[in-house]
Amino acid sequence: MDRVMEEVNKFTYQHGISVQYATLGNYFQAVHAHQLSWKVRDHQDFLPYSSDLFHAWTGFYASRSGLKGLVRRASALLYAGESMFTRYVLLAPHWFLDPAWGLQQLQQLRWAVSEVQHHDAITGTHAVKVGDMFVENLSTRMEGVHKLMASIIQDRSPAHSGPERGGHFAVVYNPLAWTVTTIITLTVEFPNVSITDESGHPVPAQFQRSKEMPSAYDLHVLTMIPGLSYRHYSIQPSRRPQEDTGEPVTSLASSRRFGLRLRRSGKQVGGSLVPVKNDCYTVFLDKDTNLMHSIWERQSNRTVRVTQSFREYHVKSDVNHGPVSDNYVFTPNGRAEPAWEAVRMEIVEGPLVTEIRQYFYREVNDSEPTFAIYSQLAHGPQGSDGELLCHCIEQEYRVGPLELNREAILRISTKLDTGRVLYSDNNGYQVQRRPYRNYKSNTIARNYYPMVQSAFIQSRRSRLVLLSTQAHGISSQRNGQVEVMLHRRLWNNDKGALGNNLTLNDTSVVHPVLWLLLGSRALTSGLHQRSGLALQHRPVVMLREMNEIAPHGSGPWKQKAVMLPPGVHLQILSIPGWKYSSNHTEHLRTLQKDRKHEPKADLRRVLLRLQHLYEVDQDPVLSRPVTVNLRSVLRGLGSVVSVEERSLTGTWDVSEMYRWTWSTGDPHRHRGLDALVLTLPRVPSLTPSQTPALPLRPV
């Protein structure tokens, strides 16, 4: 582009045309200069998009489901790595790790994650070879950050030498700025283990045969970790699990198996129910069908009929007979049909977790299931410490491989009177109301919406919330019903798609995860945002062999916790590494310098971004304005020398920014925008004795 621009600008005087690079700021400045009046869409978005009556672009919500999951995992790893590295660098000494190398690992993953935000990347609308490049870049850069985090642990936490070979030393890091009570799961090769914490005390745990690896075991460990802190566990094989040995030994989960049930068996439904419970829910399973029947929620003392099943849309693939489904477009050939003929069930019960395993077979005689649901109810501590853990039903799905030209959905049917109104987010923050619309054509596809992180349906008394680890398509085609598009496998004879290798012949098996929250509107409103973040940013578990030699020290390295109020989220804590100036022009000049002369990274400058999680009137307590004491929050990072209020990217000093005023066609409908302004105090400089207070208000 430099060469093209140079050639054009040679003739500026002759043709009156010049070309230059432009930022978004340049573009909006040019638009604003026209002083036009604009229509206002209130708080709606522009979805679903249709290029015509028969081409609803609602397929890309779920295209390349595996890549969508990988991108979210990479983002979560980057989030954890940023705060871990920041705390490590600011609290010297650095024994072995080179901070410049560590920053480079984070920068490379930042680039890989940013690259996949392109509109032909995360959407799944790219060519196959480009998708392979995305996966390779993400996987390689994630491996680099894993090495960085392992190096930090190696530098700060000595390894333990166990009495027997084969044991592990586990370090668990909580990237959220709250105390998290959760259950972590490790895969081990031995059934009988003893597990102790950093103080040598026994830890509540249970083990069971792995659901995906029959020769291995799943080890569930209950852990409570303060914000941005670590827990350390020693896991050793135990030869004699008897109580008289004095060894802390994990509990073995018991298992109940239920035989194969045919979908069209004709038996009475609901005649014999099996309860599976924790302190918040009782899930009733129907022995006649091996399917979920209903859920009782303790706080409201209500039972809601809830059933789940896998279905598939058969989609059009021949361009000679009308529009077809492709990476972008969803074109079903009728309603979704059942995708299985029989289901087998197993209930695995233990003191920490009860797991329900349901295996769905496309044909009765199939040796392997096409679909599976692994549901977990956790038995954590009662009270506020275990609130998030107790109030979610975690479900992991196994989907695939699909038959050609099929789109697999999970359909959840309830008895809630929802009026076919769905609520979903389109950007991870703002929830949109999605009423069902009766279109004259293509009604099914045009009632699908994106679910970036969450969605819910509700009646007057109850709400069912779905929280997701990745993006999906979602719809409510009938009253009380919600369906989540989990996976797509397509092929069509569109010459353009074939010529550019834009087929979606995806034969992979995907493992998306949802959390289900059921309860009153008041209960779910308070839990919704925090639960979503707890799902996205689970503790990071790092394992090392017991026989490694400790580099230094005699015990686990301890840090002060970083704790925020329950309504405030630590959205970013990172070291950008930019040698930037508060003067934006000077900063741009620095960025544009030749990389060979790039200045040394500034490792003492921290980018901190806080987010108020709740909207006005969403919760009687959590929606209140919050004042955050920065010195208290950052006490684990050393002394705060100065604070600058900057733009979201960190590149602009807000004192150099101003808001434009836009003319609207209907000023009376121009509501709500003033509430989006986050007003922060000017704190130009601080001495160590000063304590900044940062007020955050709900939007």
C-alpha positions as CSV (number, residue, x, y, z in Angstrom):
1,M,0.0,0.0,0.0
2,D,2.9,2.4,0.6
3,R,3.9,2.1,-3.0
4,V,0.4,2.7,-4.3
5,M,-0.1,5.7,-2.0
6,E,3.3,7.1,-3.0
7,E,2.4,6.9,-6.7
8,V,-1.1,8.5,-6.3
9,N,0.3,11.3,-4.2
10,K,2.8,12.2,-6.9
11,F,-0.1,13.6,-8.9
12,T,-2.0,15.3,-6.1
13,Y,-1.4,18.8,-7.6
14,Q,-2.7,17.6,-11.0
15,H,-5.8,15.7,-9.9
16,G,-6.6,17.2,-6.5
17,I,-6.4,13.8,-4.8
18,S,-4.2,12.6,-2.0
19,V,-4.2,9.3,-0.1
20,Q,-3.2,8.7,3.5
21,Y,-3.6,6.0,6.2
22,A,-6.7,6.6,8.4
23,T,-7.7,5.5,11.9
24,L,-11.3,5.1,13.0
25,G,-10.9,8.5,14.6
26,N,-10.0,10.1,11.2
27,Y,-13.1,8.4,9.6
28,F,-15.6,9.5,12.3
29,Q,-14.1,13.0,12.3
30,A,-14.8,13.2,8.5
31,V,-18.3,11.9,9.0
32,H,-19.0,14.3,11.8
33,A,-17.8,17.2,9.8
34,H,-20.8,16.7,7.4
35,Q,-23.2,17.7,10.3
36,L,-26.0,15.3,9.2
37,S,-29.0,14.2,11.2
38,W,-29.2,10.5,12.1
39,K,-31.9,8.0,13.0
40,V,-31.5,6.3,16.4
41,R,-32.2,2.6,16.8
42,D,-32.7,2.8,20.6
43,H,-31.0,-0.2,22.2
44,Q,-31.6,-2.7,19.4
45,D,-28.9,-4.3,17.2
46,F,-29.1,-5.2,13.5
47,L,-29.5,-9.0,13.9
48,P,-30.4,-11.2,12.3
49,Y,-29.1,-10.0,9.0
50,S,-30.7,-11.2,5.8
51,S,-29.4,-10.3,2.3
52,D,-32.9,-11.2,1.0
53,L,-36.0,-13.1,2.1
54,F,-34.4,-16.5,1.7
55,H,-30.8,-15.8,2.8
56,A,-30.7,-15.4,6.6
57,W,-27.1,-15.0,7.7
58,T,-27.7,-17.0,11.0
59,G,-25.5,-20.0,10.2
60,F,-22.2,-18.3,11.0
61,Y,-23.2,-18.2,14.7
62,A,-22.2,-21.8,15.0
63,S,-19.9,-22.4,11.9
64,R,-16.6,-24.1,12.9
65,S,-17.7,-24.7,16.4
66,G,-14.3,-26.2,17.4
67,L,-12.4,-23.0,16.3
68,K,-14.9,-20.9,18.3
69,G,-14.2,-22.9,21.4
70,L,-10.4,-22.7,20.8
71,V,-10.6,-18.9,20.5
72,R,-12.4,-18.5,23.8
73,R,-9.9,-20.8,25.5
74,A,-7.0,-18.8,24.1
75,S,-8.6,-15.6,25.3
76,A,-9.1,-17.0,28.8
77,L,-5.5,-18.2,28.9
78,L,-4.3,-14.8,27.8
79,Y,-6.4,-13.1,30.5
80,A,-4.8,-15.4,33.2
81,G,-1.3,-15.1,31.8
82,E,-1.5,-11.3,31.7
83,S,-2.2,-10.9,35.4
84,M,0.1,-13.7,36.5
85,F,3.0,-12.1,34.6
86,T,2.2,-8.6,35.8
87,R,2.3,-9.7,39.5
88,Y,5.5,-11.7,38.8
89,V,7.4,-8.8,37.1
90,L,6.5,-6.1,39.6
91,L,7.5,-8.3,42.6
92,A,11.3,-8.8,42.2
93,P,13.6,-10.7,42.2
94,H,13.4,-12.7,39.0
95,W,15.4,-15.8,39.6
96,F,15.5,-17.5,36.2
97,L,12.8,-16.0,34.0
98,D,13.7,-13.3,31.5
99,P,10.8,-10.7,31.6
100,A,11.5,-9.6,28.0
101,W,11.0,-13.2,26.9
102,G,7.8,-13.5,29.0
103,L,6.3,-10.3,27.6
104,Q,7.1,-11.6,24.1
105,Q,5.0,-14.8,24.7
106,L,2.0,-12.7,25.8
107,Q,2.4,-10.3,22.8
108,Q,2.4,-13.3,20.4
109,L,-0.8,-14.7,21.9
110,R,-2.3,-11.2,21.9
111,W,-1.7,-11.0,18.2
112,A,-3.0,-14.6,17.5
113,V,-6.2,-13.9,19.5
114,S,-6.7,-10.5,17.8
115,E,-6.1,-12.0,14.3
116,V,-9.0,-14.4,14.8
117,Q,-11.4,-11.6,15.7
118,H,-11.5,-10.9,11.9
119,H,-15.0,-11.1,10.4
120,D,-14.0,-14.1,8.3
121,A,-12.2,-15.8,11.2
122,I,-14.2,-16.2,14.4
123,T,-17.4,-16.4,12.3
124,G,-16.1,-19.6,10.5
125,T,-16.6,-18.1,7.1
126,H,-13.0,-18.6,5.9
127,A,-11.3,-21.2,3.7
128,V,-10.1,-24.5,5.1
129,K,-6.4,-23.7,4.7
130,V,-6.9,-20.3,6.4
131,G,-8.7,-22.0,9.3
132,D,-5.7,-24.4,9.6
133,M,-3.5,-21.3,9.9
134,F,-5.7,-19.8,12.7
135,V,-5.6,-23.1,14.7
136,E,-1.8,-23.4,14.3
137,N,-1.2,-19.8,15.3
138,L,-3.4,-20.1,18.3
139,S,-2.1,-23.5,19.5
140,T,1.6,-22.4,19.1
141,R,1.1,-19.1,20.9
142,M,-1.0,-20.8,23.7
143,E,1.9,-23.3,24.2
144,G,4.2,-20.3,24.6
145,V,2.0,-18.8,27.4
146,H,1.7,-22.2,29.0
147,K,5.5,-22.3,29.1
148,L,5.6,-18.8,30.6
149,M,3.2,-19.7,33.3
150,A,5.1,-22.9,34.1
151,S,8.3,-20.9,34.3
152,I,6.7,-18.4,36.7
153,I,5.6,-21.3,38.9
154,Q,9.0,-23.0,38.6
155,D,10.6,-19.7,39.7
156,R,8.3,-19.0,42.6
157,S,7.1,-22.4,43.8
158,P,9.6,-25.2,44.6
159,A,8.8,-28.7,43.6
160,H,8.1,-31.4,46.2
161,S,9.8,-34.8,46.3
162,G,7.3,-37.4,47.1
163,P,8.0,-40.8,48.8
164,E,7.0,-42.6,45.6
165,R,7.6,-41.9,41.9
166,G,4.6,-41.0,39.8
167,G,3.0,-38.4,42.0
168,H,2.2,-34.8,40.9
169,F,2.6,-31.3,42.3
170,A,-0.4,-29.2,41.2
171,V,-0.4,-25.4,41.3
172,V,-3.8,-23.8,40.8
173,Y,-4.1,-20.1,39.9
174,N,-7.3,-18.0,40.2
175,P,-7.3,-15.2,37.5
176,L,-10.4,-13.5,38.9
177,A,-10.2,-10.7,41.6
178,W,-12.6,-12.5,43.9
179,T,-12.4,-15.5,46.1
180,V,-13.5,-18.5,44.0
181,T,-14.8,-21.7,45.4
182,T,-14.9,-24.4,42.8
183,I,-14.1,-28.0,41.9
184,I,-11.1,-28.6,39.7
185,T,-10.8,-31.8,37.7
186,L,-7.5,-33.6,37.0
187,T,-6.9,-36.8,35.0
188,V,-4.6,-39.3,36.8
189,E,-3.4,-42.8,36.0
190,F,-3.9,-44.3,39.4
191,P,-7.2,-44.9,41.3
192,N,-6.1,-44.5,44.9
193,V,-4.5,-41.2,45.8
194,S,-3.8,-39.0,48.8
195,I,-3.9,-35.2,48.2
196,T,-2.7,-32.5,50.6
197,D,-2.5,-28.7,50.4
198,E,0.5,-26.5,50.9
199,S,0.2,-26.8,54.7
200,G,0.2,-30.6,54.5
201,H,-3.5,-30.9,55.4
202,P,-5.8,-33.4,53.6
203,V,-8.1,-31.9,50.9
204,P,-11.6,-33.0,50.0
205,A,-11.5,-35.0,46.8
206,Q,-13.1,-37.8,44.9
207,F,-12.1,-40.0,42.0
208,Q,-14.0,-42.0,39.4
209,R,-13.4,-43.6,36.0
210,S,-12.9,-41.0,33.3
211,K,-15.9,-40.4,31.0
212,E,-13.7,-40.1,27.9
213,M,-10.7,-42.3,28.8
214,P,-11.7,-45.6,30.4
215,S,-8.1,-46.4,31.4
216,A,-7.7,-43.2,33.4
217,Y,-9.4,-41.6,36.4
218,D,-11.0,-38.2,36.9
219,L,-9.9,-36.6,40.2
220,H,-12.2,-33.9,41.5
221,V,-10.7,-31.5,44.1
222,L,-12.6,-28.9,46.1
223,T,-10.6,-25.6,46.2
224,M,-11.1,-22.1,47.6
225,I,-8.7,-19.5,46.1
226,P,-8.5,-15.8,46.9
227,G,-8.3,-13.3,44.0
228,L,-5.2,-13.6,41.7
229,S,-3.7,-16.1,44.1
230,Y,-2.4,-19.7,44.1
231,R,-3.1,-23.0,45.8
232,H,-0.6,-25.8,45.9
233,Y,-1.5,-29.5,46.1
234,S,0.6,-32.7,46.4
235,I,-1.1,-35.7,44.7
236,Q,0.5,-39.1,45.5
237,P,-0.5,-42.6,44.8
238,S,-1.7,-44.5,47.8
239,R,-1.0,-48.3,48.1
240,R,-3.3,-48.9,51.0
241,P,-6.4,-46.7,51.1
242,Q,-7.4,-48.0,54.6
243,E,-8.2,-45.4,57.2
244,D,-5.7,-46.9,59.7
245,T,-2.8,-45.8,57.6
246,G,-3.4,-42.2,58.5
247,E,-3.1,-41.1,54.9
248,P,-5.7,-38.7,53.5
249,V,-7.3,-40.7,50.8
250,T,-9.8,-39.6,48.2
251,S,-13.3,-41.0,48.1
252,L,-14.4,-43.4,45.3
253,A,-17.6,-42.4,43.5
254,S,-20.3,-45.1,43.2
255,S,-22.0,-45.8,39.9
256,R,-25.5,-46.8,38.8
257,R,-26.2,-47.8,35.2
258,F,-29.5,-47.8,33.4
259,G,-30.1,-49.9,30.3
260,L,-30.7,-48.7,26.8
261,R,-34.1,-47.0,26.3
262,L,-35.7,-46.6,22.9
263,R,-37.0,-43.2,21.8
264,R,-40.2,-44.7,20.6
265,S,-40.7,-47.3,23.3
266,G,-44.3,-46.2,24.0
267,K,-43.7,-46.6,27.8
268,Q,-45.3,-44.3,30.3
269,V,-43.3,-41.1,30.6
270,G,-42.6,-39.9,34.1
271,G,-43.8,-43.1,35.8
272,S,-40.5,-43.7,37.6
273,L,-38.2,-40.7,38.5
274,V,-34.7,-40.8,39.8
275,P,-33.6,-37.7,41.9
276,V,-30.1,-36.3,41.7
277,K,-29.6,-33.4,44.2
278,N,-27.3,-30.9,45.7
279,D,-28.1,-28.0,48.1
280,C,-29.7,-25.9,45.4
281,Y,-31.4,-28.2,42.9
282,T,-32.9,-31.6,42.5
283,V,-32.8,-32.9,39.0
284,F,-35.4,-35.6,38.3
285,L,-34.5,-38.2,35.6
286,D,-37.1,-40.4,33.9
287,K,-36.1,-44.1,34.0
288,D,-38.6,-44.8,31.2
289,T,-36.7,-42.6,28.8
290,N,-33.3,-42.0,30.5
291,L,-33.9,-38.2,29.9
292,M,-34.2,-35.3,32.2
293,H,-37.8,-34.8,33.4
294,S,-37.9,-31.8,35.7
295,I,-35.8,-29.6,38.1
296,W,-36.8,-28.5,41.6
297,E,-35.2,-25.2,42.8
298,R,-34.8,-24.9,46.5
299,Q,-35.0,-21.1,47.1
300,S,-38.3,-20.6,45.2
301,N,-39.5,-24.1,46.2
302,R,-40.7,-24.6,42.6
303,T,-40.5,-27.6,40.2
304,V,-40.2,-26.8,36.6
305,R,-40.7,-29.4,33.9
306,V,-37.5,-29.4,31.8
307,T,-36.6,-31.9,29.1
308,Q,-33.6,-32.1,26.8
309,S,-33.0,-33.8,23.4
310,F,-30.7,-33.6,20.4
311,R,-32.2,-32.7,17.1
312,E,-30.9,-32.0,13.6
313,Y,-32.0,-29.7,10.9
314,H,-31.6,-31.2,7.4
315,V,-30.4,-28.3,5.2
316,K,-30.6,-27.6,1.5
317,S,-27.4,-28.2,-0.5
318,D,-28.4,-28.0,-4.2
319,V,-28.2,-24.4,-5.7
320,N,-30.4,-25.6,-8.5
321,H,-33.3,-26.0,-6.1
322,G,-33.2,-22.7,-4.2
323,P,-30.9,-21.1,-1.5
324,V,-28.5,-23.4,0.3
325,S,-26.9,-23.5,3.8
326,D,-23.3,-22.5,3.8
327,N,-20.8,-21.0,6.2
328,Y,-22.9,-17.8,6.4
329,V,-26.4,-18.8,5.7
330,F,-28.8,-21.2,7.5
331,T,-31.4,-22.7,5.2
332,P,-33.3,-25.5,6.9
333,N,-35.4,-28.0,4.9
334,G,-38.2,-28.2,7.4
335,R,-38.3,-28.5,11.1
336,A,-35.6,-30.1,13.3
337,E,-36.0,-33.9,13.6
338,P,-34.8,-36.2,16.4
339,A,-31.2,-37.2,15.9
340,W,-31.1,-40.4,18.0
341,E,-33.0,-43.6,18.5
342,A,-31.8,-44.8,21.9
343,V,-30.2,-43.4,25.0
344,R,-28.2,-45.1,27.8
345,M,-27.6,-43.4,31.2
346,E,-25.2,-43.7,34.1
347,I,-25.2,-41.8,37.4
348,V,-21.9,-41.4,39.2
349,E,-22.3,-40.2,42.8
350,G,-19.6,-39.0,45.2
351,P,-19.2,-36.6,48.1
352,L,-18.2,-33.6,45.9
353,V,-19.8,-34.2,42.5
354,T,-22.7,-36.2,41.2
355,E,-22.4,-36.7,37.4
356,I,-25.1,-37.8,35.1
357,R,-23.9,-39.4,31.8
358,Q,-26.4,-39.7,29.0
359,Y,-25.3,-41.4,25.7
360,F,-27.4,-40.9,22.6
361,Y,-27.2,-43.4,19.7
362,R,-28.2,-42.5,16.2
363,E,-29.1,-46.2,15.6
364,V,-29.9,-48.8,18.2
365,N,-27.0,-51.0,17.2
366,D,-24.3,-48.3,17.0
367,S,-21.2,-49.1,19.0
368,E,-20.4,-45.4,19.7
369,P,-22.8,-42.6,20.6
370,T,-23.2,-39.6,18.3
371,F,-24.2,-37.3,21.2
372,A,-23.6,-37.3,24.9
373,I,-24.5,-35.0,27.9
374,Y,-22.3,-35.0,31.0
375,S,-24.2,-33.1,33.7
376,Q,-22.6,-32.2,37.0
377,L,-24.1,-31.1,40.3
378,A,-21.5,-30.0,42.8
379,H,-21.8,-30.5,46.6
380,G,-19.7,-27.5,47.8
381,P,-19.8,-25.6,51.0
382,Q,-23.1,-23.9,52.0
383,G,-23.5,-20.2,52.2
384,S,-22.0,-17.4,50.1
385,D,-18.7,-19.2,49.5
386,G,-20.3,-21.9,47.5
387,E,-23.2,-19.9,46.0
388,L,-21.9,-19.9,42.4
389,L,-20.9,-23.5,42.6
390,C,-24.2,-24.7,44.0
391,H,-26.5,-22.7,41.7
392,C,-25.3,-24.0,38.3
393,I,-25.9,-27.3,36.6
394,E,-22.8,-27.8,34.4
395,Q,-23.4,-29.7,31.2
396,E,-20.6,-30.8,28.7
397,Y,-21.9,-32.0,25.4
398,R,-20.2,-34.5,23.0
399,V,-21.4,-33.8,19.5
400,G,-20.3,-35.5,16.3
401,P,-19.3,-36.5,13.9
402,L,-22.4,-35.4,12.1
403,E,-23.8,-36.7,8.8
404,L,-23.5,-34.5,5.8
405,N,-25.8,-31.5,5.6
406,R,-26.9,-31.6,9.1
407,E,-27.0,-28.9,11.8
408,A,-27.2,-30.3,15.4
409,I,-29.1,-28.5,18.1
410,L,-29.8,-29.1,21.8
411,R,-33.5,-28.4,22.4
412,I,-34.5,-27.6,26.0
413,S,-38.3,-27.6,26.5
414,T,-39.9,-26.3,29.6
415,K,-43.4,-25.5,30.9
416,L,-42.5,-21.8,31.4
417,D,-44.9,-19.4,29.8
418,T,-42.4,-17.3,27.9
419,G,-44.5,-16.1,24.9
420,R,-41.6,-17.2,22.6
421,V,-39.5,-14.3,23.8
422,L,-35.8,-15.0,24.1
423,Y,-33.1,-12.8,25.6
424,S,-29.5,-13.1,24.4
425,D,-26.3,-11.1,24.3
426,N,-24.6,-10.2,21.0
427,N,-21.3,-8.9,22.4
428,G,-20.9,-10.4,25.8
429,Y,-22.3,-7.3,27.6
430,Q,-25.6,-6.1,26.3
431,V,-28.7,-8.4,26.5
432,Q,-31.2,-8.0,23.7
433,R,-34.9,-8.9,23.8
434,R,-35.6,-11.3,20.9
435,P,-39.4,-11.7,20.3
436,Y,-40.4,-14.5,17.9
437,R,-41.5,-13.1,14.6
438,N,-43.9,-14.8,12.1
439,Y,-42.3,-14.1,8.8
440,K,-43.9,-15.1,5.5
441,S,-40.8,-17.0,4.5
442,N,-37.7,-18.6,6.1
443,T,-39.2,-18.2,9.6
444,I,-37.0,-20.7,11.4
445,A,-33.7,-19.3,10.2
446,R,-34.7,-15.7,10.7
447,N,-35.6,-16.3,14.3
448,Y,-32.0,-17.4,15.2
449,Y,-29.8,-15.0,17.1
450,P,-26.2,-15.1,18.4
451,M,-25.4,-16.1,21.9
452,V,-21.9,-14.9,22.6
453,Q,-21.9,-15.8,26.3
454,S,-25.4,-16.0,27.7
455,A,-29.1,-16.2,27.0
456,F,-32.3,-16.8,29.0
457,I,-36.1,-17.4,28.8
458,Q,-38.4,-16.4,31.6
459,S,-42.0,-16.5,32.8
460,R,-43.5,-14.3,35.4
461,R,-42.0,-16.3,38.3
462,S,-39.0,-18.2,36.9
463,R,-36.0,-17.7,34.6
464,L,-33.8,-20.3,32.9
465,V,-30.3,-18.9,32.1
466,L,-27.8,-20.5,29.8
467,L,-24.1,-19.5,30.1
468,S,-21.7,-20.7,27.4
469,T,-18.0,-21.2,27.0
470,Q,-18.2,-20.2,23.3
471,A,-20.4,-18.6,20.8
472,H,-23.5,-20.4,19.5
473,G,-26.7,-19.7,17.6
474,I,-29.9,-19.7,19.7
475,S,-33.6,-19.5,19.1
476,S,-37.0,-20.0,20.8
477,Q,-39.2,-21.5,18.2
478,R,-42.0,-22.4,20.6
479,N,-43.4,-21.2,24.0
480,G,-41.1,-22.3,26.8
481,Q,-38.5,-23.7,24.5
482,V,-35.0,-22.8,23.6
483,E,-32.7,-24.5,21.2
484,V,-28.9,-24.0,20.9
485,M,-27.1,-24.7,17.6
486,L,-24.0,-26.7,18.6
487,H,-22.4,-28.0,15.4
488,R,-22.7,-27.8,11.6
489,R,-21.5,-30.1,8.7
490,L,-22.3,-28.8,5.2
491,W,-21.5,-29.3,1.6
492,N,-23.1,-27.6,-1.4
493,N,-22.5,-27.3,-5.1
494,D,-22.1,-23.5,-5.2
495,K,-19.3,-23.0,-7.6
496,G,-18.1,-19.9,-5.8
497,A,-17.8,-21.8,-2.5
498,L,-16.1,-24.8,-4.1
499,G,-13.7,-22.6,-6.0
500,N,-12.6,-20.8,-2.8
501,N,-12.7,-23.9,-0.7
502,L,-15.3,-22.4,1.5
503,T,-17.0,-25.8,2.3
504,L,-18.0,-26.6,5.8
505,N,-17.5,-30.4,5.6
506,D,-16.6,-30.4,9.3
507,T,-16.2,-34.0,10.6
508,S,-14.9,-33.1,14.0
509,V,-16.3,-34.0,17.4
510,V,-16.9,-30.9,19.6
511,H,-17.3,-30.5,23.4
512,P,-19.1,-27.3,24.2
513,V,-20.1,-26.5,27.8
514,L,-23.2,-24.8,29.2
515,W,-24.1,-23.8,32.7
516,L,-27.9,-23.9,33.5
517,L,-29.2,-21.6,36.2
518,L,-32.9,-21.9,37.2
519,G,-34.7,-19.7,39.7
520,S,-36.5,-16.5,40.3
521,R,-35.6,-13.4,38.4
522,A,-34.1,-11.8,41.5
523,L,-31.8,-14.8,42.1
524,T,-30.6,-15.3,38.6
525,S,-30.1,-11.5,38.0
526,G,-27.6,-11.5,40.9
527,L,-25.8,-14.7,39.8
528,H,-25.9,-14.2,36.0
529,Q,-22.8,-12.0,35.4
530,R,-20.5,-13.4,38.1
531,S,-21.4,-17.0,37.1
532,G,-20.6,-16.2,33.4
533,L,-17.2,-14.9,34.4
534,A,-16.5,-17.9,36.7
535,L,-17.3,-20.1,33.7
536,Q,-15.1,-18.1,31.2
537,H,-12.1,-17.7,33.6
538,R,-11.8,-20.9,35.5
539,P,-8.7,-21.5,37.7
540,V,-5.6,-22.6,35.6
541,V,-4.1,-25.9,36.7
542,M,-0.4,-26.6,36.2
543,L,1.0,-30.0,37.0
544,R,4.6,-31.0,37.6
545,E,6.2,-34.3,38.5
546,M,7.0,-34.9,42.2
547,N,10.6,-35.9,41.5
548,E,11.7,-32.5,40.2
549,I,14.3,-30.6,42.2
550,A,13.3,-27.4,43.9
551,P,15.3,-24.4,42.5
552,H,15.3,-22.5,45.7
553,G,13.3,-21.8,48.9
554,S,11.6,-24.2,51.2
555,G,7.9,-23.6,50.7
556,P,5.3,-22.3,48.3
557,W,5.6,-18.7,47.4
558,K,2.8,-16.5,48.7
559,Q,1.3,-13.3,47.4
560,K,-1.3,-10.9,48.8
561,A,-4.7,-11.4,47.3
562,V,-6.2,-8.9,44.9
563,M,-9.9,-8.5,45.9
564,L,-12.6,-6.4,44.4
565,P,-16.2,-5.8,45.5
566,P,-18.7,-8.5,44.2
567,G,-20.1,-6.1,41.5
568,V,-16.8,-5.1,40.0
569,H,-14.7,-7.2,37.6
570,L,-11.0,-6.9,36.9
571,Q,-11.3,-6.8,33.1
572,I,-7.6,-6.2,32.4
573,L,-4.5,-6.3,34.5
574,S,-1.5,-6.4,32.1
575,I,1.8,-4.9,31.2
576,P,1.3,-3.6,27.6
577,G,5.0,-3.2,27.2
578,W,4.6,-0.1,25.1
579,K,7.1,2.7,25.5
580,Y,4.2,5.2,25.0
581,S,3.8,8.8,25.8
582,S,0.8,10.6,27.2
583,N,1.0,12.8,24.1
584,H,-0.9,10.8,21.5
585,T,1.0,12.3,18.5
586,E,4.3,11.3,20.1
587,H,3.0,7.9,20.9
588,L,1.9,7.3,17.2
589,R,5.4,8.4,16.1
590,T,6.9,5.8,18.4
591,L,4.7,3.0,17.1
592,Q,5.6,3.9,13.5
593,K,9.4,3.6,14.1
594,D,11.4,0.9,12.5
595,R,11.3,-2.2,14.7
596,K,15.1,-2.4,14.7
597,H,15.1,0.8,16.7
598,E,12.2,-0.1,18.9
599,P,12.8,1.2,22.4
600,K,13.1,-1.2,25.3
601,A,9.7,-2.3,26.8
602,D,8.4,-0.4,29.8
603,L,7.8,-3.2,32.4
604,R,6.7,-0.9,35.2
605,R,3.6,0.5,33.5
606,V,0.4,-1.4,34.2
607,L,-2.9,-1.2,32.2
608,L,-5.8,-1.6,34.7
609,R,-9.4,-1.7,33.5
610,L,-12.3,-2.2,35.9
611,Q,-15.9,-3.0,34.9
612,H,-19.1,-2.5,36.8
613,L,-21.1,-5.7,36.1
614,Y,-24.6,-4.6,36.7
615,E,-27.1,-2.3,35.0
616,V,-29.2,0.3,36.8
617,D,-32.0,-1.4,38.9
618,Q,-30.9,-4.8,37.8
619,D,-30.1,-5.8,41.4
620,P,-31.1,-3.9,44.6
621,V,-27.6,-4.2,46.1
622,L,-25.1,-5.0,43.3
623,S,-26.4,-2.2,41.0
624,R,-25.3,0.5,43.4
625,P,-22.3,2.7,42.6
626,V,-19.1,1.3,43.9
627,T,-16.0,3.2,45.1
628,V,-12.8,1.2,44.6
629,N,-9.6,2.0,46.6
630,L,-6.8,1.5,44.1
631,R,-4.1,1.3,46.8
632,S,-6.0,-1.5,48.5
633,V,-6.7,-3.3,45.3
634,L,-3.1,-3.0,44.0
635,R,-1.4,-3.6,47.4
636,G,0.0,-6.9,46.0
637,L,1.7,-5.0,43.1
638,G,4.0,-2.7,45.1
639,S,3.8,1.1,45.4
640,V,1.5,3.1,43.2
641,V,3.6,6.0,41.9
642,S,1.2,7.7,39.5
643,V,-2.2,7.1,37.9
644,E,-3.3,8.2,34.5
645,E,-6.9,7.9,33.3
646,R,-6.8,6.7,29.7
647,S,-9.0,5.4,26.9
648,L,-10.0,1.8,26.7
649,T,-7.0,0.9,24.6
650,G,-4.6,2.7,26.9
651,T,-3.2,4.9,24.1
652,W,-5.1,8.1,24.7
653,D,-5.0,10.4,27.8
654,V,-8.6,11.2,28.5
655,S,-7.7,14.9,29.0
656,E,-7.1,15.0,25.3
657,M,-10.4,13.4,24.4
658,Y,-13.8,14.9,24.0
659,R,-17.3,13.6,23.1
660,W,-18.9,14.7,19.8
661,T,-22.4,15.8,19.7
662,W,-24.5,14.2,17.0
663,S,-27.8,15.5,15.5
664,T,-30.6,13.1,15.7
665,G,-33.8,13.0,13.6
666,D,-35.9,12.4,16.7
667,P,-34.3,13.9,19.8
668,H,-37.0,12.5,22.1
669,R,-35.9,8.9,21.2
670,H,-32.3,9.7,21.9
671,R,-32.4,8.1,25.3
672,G,-30.0,6.1,27.4
673,L,-26.7,7.3,25.8
674,D,-25.8,9.7,28.6
675,A,-26.0,6.8,31.0
676,L,-23.2,5.1,29.1
677,V,-20.7,7.8,30.0
678,L,-18.3,6.5,32.7
679,T,-17.1,9.6,34.7
680,L,-13.8,9.1,36.4
681,P,-11.8,11.6,38.5
682,R,-8.7,13.2,37.2
683,V,-5.7,11.9,39.2
684,P,-2.7,13.3,37.4
685,S,0.0,12.2,39.9
686,L,0.1,10.4,43.2
687,T,2.8,10.2,45.9
688,P,3.0,6.9,47.8
689,S,1.1,8.4,50.7
690,Q,-1.9,9.3,48.6
691,T,-4.8,6.8,48.1
692,P,-6.8,7.1,44.9
693,A,-10.5,6.3,45.0
694,L,-12.1,5.3,41.8
695,P,-16.0,5.5,41.6
696,L,-17.7,3.1,39.2
697,R,-21.3,3.5,38.3
698,P,-23.7,1.0,36.7
699,V,-24.8,1.9,33.1
